[in-house]
Amino acid sequence: MNKKLPVIILLLTVSALIAFTFAACIPKGSIIILEDRDGKGVLAELKEYDKVDKWELPLSKGDEVRVEVERVEGIIGLTVSGKKGSEPYNGSKLEPGAFTFTVEESDTYVFILRGSKATGKITVRNLGQQ
């Protein structure tokens, strides 16, 4: 058995407990954006969110990005734009579920999250080149 497996399971369990703790403490009309340790993903938790926020994620040509949406209520929009001008994704009314997109060039991408009375979670993860 791999000696690192119990450590990985422990870290995932602790991360999940921390996420649940933060979810219970989110005030109305707010967002919490957490970046994962390896810098390849972001978790955004929304509670009656009525704003626009953004974060950046460097991606390489051919990287596949997975977006998971857990929308409880309201409207959630997401636009992904490269600083060089590309726009690999633009969605104004995200439905619950998951989807992927692939970037065509290496760049720093700006993820713009918009909400209208939105409650839920968005998870973004760089899966790398598939």
LINRA-V874286 format. One record per residue. RES is the residue in one letter. SS is DSSP state (~ for helix, > for strand, _ for the rest). PSI is psi in whole degrees, 0 to 359 (NA if undefined). BURIAL is I if it has 16 or more other ideal C-beta (glycine too) atoms within 10 Angstrom, else O. Layout:
# LINRA-V874286
res;ss;psi;burial
RES;SS;PSI;BURIAL
RES;SS;PSI;BURIAL
This chain:
# LINRA-V874286
res;ss;psi;burial
M;_;140;O
N;_;127;O
K;_;338;O
K;_;342;O
L;~;312;O
P;~;325;O
V;~;318;O
I;~;316;O
I;~;318;O
L;~;315;O
L;~;319;O
L;~;320;O
T;~;315;O
V;~;318;O
S;~;318;O
A;~;318;O
L;~;319;O
I;~;317;O
A;~;317;O
F;~;322;O
T;~;313;O
F;~;322;O
A;~;323;O
A;~;340;O
C;~;2;O
I;_;122;I
P;_;159;O
K;_;149;O
G;_;35;O
S;>;170;O
I;>;142;I
I;>;125;I
I;>;120;I
L;>;127;O
E;>;140;O
D;_;165;O
R;_;326;O
D;_;1;O
G;_;17;O
K;_;3;I
G;>;166;I
V;>;142;I
L;>;124;I
A;>;122;I
E;>;129;I
L;>;142;I
K;>;110;I
E;>;48;I
Y;>;128;I
D;_;47;I
K;_;190;O
V;>;129;O
D;>;163;O
K;>;160;O
W;>;165;O
E;>;149;O
L;>;117;I
P;>;133;O
L;>;151;I
S;_;156;O
K;_;129;O
G;_;355;O
D;>;138;I
E;>;132;O
V;>;129;I
R;>;132;O
V;>;125;I
E;>;131;O
V;>;125;I
E;>;92;O
R;>;121;I
V;>;316;O
E;>;167;O
G;>;193;I
I;>;134;O
I;>;132;I
G;>;150;I
L;>;129;I
T;>;136;I
V;>;119;I
S;>;136;I
G;>;150;I
K;_;340;O
K;_;357;O
G;_;349;O
S;_;157;O
E;_;87;O
P;_;344;I
Y;>;141;I
N;>;115;O
G;>;130;I
S;_;338;O
K;_;83;O
L;_;134;I
E;_;156;O
P;_;140;O
G;>;197;O
A;>;150;O
F;>;165;O
T;>;157;O
F;>;158;O
T;>;136;O
V;_;143;I
E;_;348;O
E;_;153;O
S;_;132;O
D;>;170;I
T;>;122;O
Y;>;139;I
V;>;122;O
F;>;116;I
I;>;117;O
L;>;126;I
R;>;140;I
G;>;148;I
S;>;100;O
K;>;40;O
A;>;133;I
T;>;131;I
G;>;200;I
K;>;146;I
I;>;127;I
T;>;127;I
V;>;131;I
R;>;128;I
N;>;114;I
L;>;354;O
G;>;196;O
Q;>;124;O
Q;_;NA;O
